[in-house]
Amino acid sequence: MSDYNFLHNPAINQTFSGTVSGEVITLSSGSFDTGDAIHITISDTVGVYAYCTDGAARTFKFDSEIYQNVPATITNKTGEYWEGVSDLVYDDVDSYRIAANVSKGLYSDSYLVYKTSVDYSLTISSKRREFFENTANKSVKNLVLANNIIFTDTCKEVAYKVSFRDDEFDFFNNKFRSSLEFNIATR
C-alpha cells in the first residue's frame, strides 16, 4: 500500500460520538483500523474528514487548516466510514499538492467585504498513467468516475473528501501523461 491512496464506497449513516482536542478526534465507540477514514457531519455548514491514527484507541487526525470550527464534543452525529485497506480505488500516487483559491465579495466604492470564501484543490503529480486497466488499484478511469472518494495521506495522517474536476484525456496505446486535479470538500 502506498503513502497516498484514494478510497471509495463508504458505509453510510454511521453514528459518531467523542471528543476533539487540537486536531485529534477520539471516538467513544466503534471498531476501526489504522488507515480508515471517517466523515462526521457537525451541522449544515461544518463537517470534518479524518484519518484513523490508532484503531485500538479510536483516534482520528484531521487537517485543521481545511476543516475548521470542529466543536470540542461530538454527540450522536451522523457520518460515513471508509475502510483503508480493502477499499482502494487507486494507489499509484507519488506526490500531491494542495492549492487554495481565495474569493472576496466586495461592495461600494470603499470595497467593503461582505463574503470571503476559500476553495481548495488537490493535484496529484504529472506522470505516465494508464487510463484503462483491469487491476483493481490502478485504473484512472475507475478513479475519475467513482463517487464518494477520500484521499488519504498516511505520512501526515490526514484525509480529504475529493471530487474529480473535468478534464480531457488524450492517450496513445492506453498511456497518457497528465496531472489529475480534484476539488476538496470543506464540510
Wavefront OBJ file of the C-alpha trace (Angstrom):
o trace
v 0.000 0.000 0.000
v 1.364 3.421 -0.893
v 1.519 6.523 1.297
v -1.213 8.256 -0.733
v -4.450 6.435 -1.506
v -7.925 7.026 -2.860
v -10.724 5.202 -1.026
v -14.365 4.832 -2.072
v -17.625 3.041 -1.163
v -18.182 4.232 2.404
v -20.526 2.686 4.912
v -23.113 5.458 5.141
v -25.176 6.636 8.131
v -22.800 5.764 10.918
v -23.340 7.490 14.275
v -20.309 9.036 15.972
v -19.742 10.444 19.461
v -16.492 11.564 21.020
v -14.200 14.421 21.946
v -11.903 16.719 19.970
v -8.558 18.018 21.201
v -6.493 20.049 18.750
v -6.522 18.072 15.500
v -7.420 14.731 17.121
v -10.879 13.180 17.408
v -11.277 10.375 19.935
v -14.446 8.366 19.372
v -16.220 6.735 22.299
v -17.136 3.527 20.465
v -16.598 1.610 17.249
v -14.141 -0.786 15.675
v -11.541 0.805 13.404
v -8.182 0.003 11.844
v -5.294 2.386 11.307
v -5.716 3.874 7.826
v -9.515 4.027 7.911
v -11.222 7.378 7.275
v -14.411 8.959 8.602
v -16.670 11.903 7.822
v -18.675 13.489 10.609
v -21.430 15.966 9.789
v -21.396 18.622 12.510
v -24.009 20.980 11.011
v -25.232 22.237 7.636
v -22.039 24.251 7.241
v -19.466 22.285 9.275
v -18.118 18.795 8.725
v -14.802 17.034 9.172
v -12.914 14.255 7.383
v -10.345 12.431 9.483
v -7.766 9.623 9.250
v -7.522 6.815 11.827
v -4.124 7.026 13.541
v -4.788 4.329 16.157
v -7.610 1.831 15.684
v -7.460 0.409 19.217
v -7.690 3.890 20.791
v -10.229 5.072 18.135
v -8.240 8.244 17.437
v -8.532 10.162 14.168
v -6.491 13.114 12.946
v -7.789 15.886 10.667
v -6.312 18.895 8.873
v -7.452 21.899 10.916
v -6.456 24.316 8.147
v -9.157 22.896 5.882
v -11.705 21.534 8.373
v -12.385 24.349 10.828
v -14.884 25.086 13.607
v -14.947 21.483 14.819
v -16.510 21.533 18.323
v -14.797 20.008 21.380
v -17.603 17.447 21.809
v -19.304 15.342 19.147
v -22.584 13.781 20.257
v -24.554 11.349 18.075
v -23.544 12.927 14.768
v -24.127 11.069 11.521
v -21.352 10.358 9.088
v -19.574 7.911 6.836
v -16.755 5.398 7.266
v -14.182 4.163 4.704
v -12.032 1.060 5.248
v -8.438 1.925 4.431
v -7.090 -1.456 3.401
v -9.830 -3.077 1.371
v -11.411 -0.025 -0.204
v -8.681 1.270 -2.542
v -9.800 2.597 -5.886
v -6.353 3.973 -6.815
v -2.939 3.972 -5.121
v -0.423 4.993 -7.804
v 0.436 8.441 -6.416
v 3.993 9.671 -5.779
v 3.216 13.207 -4.604
v 0.451 15.772 -4.403
v -0.064 19.454 -3.791
v -2.915 21.466 -2.337
v -3.870 24.871 -3.742
v -6.182 27.492 -2.248
v -8.391 29.837 -4.259
v -9.493 32.854 -2.204
v -12.512 34.894 -3.358
v -13.742 38.098 -1.757
v -17.123 39.633 -2.439
v -16.847 43.425 -2.266
v -19.357 46.263 -2.436
v -19.375 50.081 -2.601
v -16.527 52.358 -3.545
v -14.995 51.611 -0.161
v -14.582 47.952 -1.144
v -16.259 46.602 1.948
v -16.076 42.826 2.200
v -19.407 41.023 2.515
v -18.203 37.484 1.888
v -14.886 35.665 1.765
v -14.561 32.075 0.621
v -11.633 29.721 0.250
v -11.821 26.754 -2.105
v -9.148 24.061 -2.065
v -7.943 21.694 -4.749
v -5.670 18.671 -4.645
v -3.472 17.812 -7.633
v -1.572 14.551 -7.960
v 1.722 14.588 -9.818
v 2.077 14.513 -13.559
v 3.319 11.121 -14.713
v 2.656 8.440 -17.284
v -0.542 6.671 -16.395
v -2.818 4.071 -17.952
v -6.438 5.092 -18.447
v -7.887 1.603 -18.930
v -6.534 -1.095 -16.655
v -8.019 -4.287 -15.289
v -6.165 -4.244 -11.982
v -8.363 -3.008 -9.169
v -5.974 -0.387 -7.785
v -4.545 1.266 -10.891
v -7.377 2.372 -13.172
v -7.538 6.123 -13.744
v -10.919 5.621 -15.403
v -12.300 3.994 -12.232
v -10.834 6.815 -10.130
v -12.335 9.695 -12.112
v -15.746 8.019 -12.403
v -16.024 6.917 -8.737
v -18.250 8.711 -6.223
v -17.610 9.361 -2.517
v -13.832 9.418 -2.823
v -11.489 10.058 0.090
v -7.798 10.845 -0.409
v -5.590 9.724 2.483
v -2.021 10.708 3.296
v -0.571 8.108 5.673
v 2.548 10.213 6.393
v 0.687 13.343 7.533
v -2.205 11.159 8.757
v -4.973 13.231 7.164
v -7.950 12.538 4.905
v -9.725 14.773 2.382
v -13.026 14.255 0.579
v -12.277 14.900 -3.097
v -14.239 15.151 -6.299
v -12.713 14.984 -9.747
v -12.850 18.135 -11.850
v -13.459 17.736 -15.540
v -10.594 17.019 -17.908
v -9.975 15.681 -21.378
v -7.711 12.677 -21.774
v -5.746 12.026 -24.943
v -3.973 8.697 -24.731
v -1.862 6.646 -27.068
v -1.772 2.883 -26.535
v -3.685 3.475 -23.301
v -0.920 5.761 -21.932
v -1.156 9.466 -21.134
v 0.932 11.919 -19.174
v -1.003 14.316 -17.003
v -1.640 15.508 -13.505
v -5.111 14.954 -12.070
v -6.925 17.739 -10.197
v -9.663 17.274 -7.595
v -11.814 19.666 -5.564
v -11.573 19.253 -1.785
v -14.825 19.302 0.174
v -14.518 21.605 3.169
v -17.515 20.392 5.170
l 1 2 3 4 5 6 7 8 9 10 11 12 13 14 15 16 17 18 19 20 21 22 23 24 25 26 27 28 29 30 31 32 33 34 35 36 37 38 39 40 41 42 43 44 45 46 47 48 49 50 51 52 53 54 55 56 57 58 59 60 61 62 63 64 65 66 67 68 69 70 71 72 73 74 75 76 77 78 79 80 81 82 83 84 85 86 87 88 89 90 91 92 93 94 95 96 97 98 99 100 101 102 103 104 105 106 107 108 109 110 111 112 113 114 115 116 117 118 119 120 121 122 123 124 125 126 127 128 129 130 131 132 133 134 135 136 137 138 139 140 141 142 143 144 145 146 147 148 149 150 151 152 153 154 155 156 157 158 159 160 161 162 163 164 165 166 167 168 169 170 171 172 173 174 175 176 177 178 179 180 181 182 183 184 185 186 187
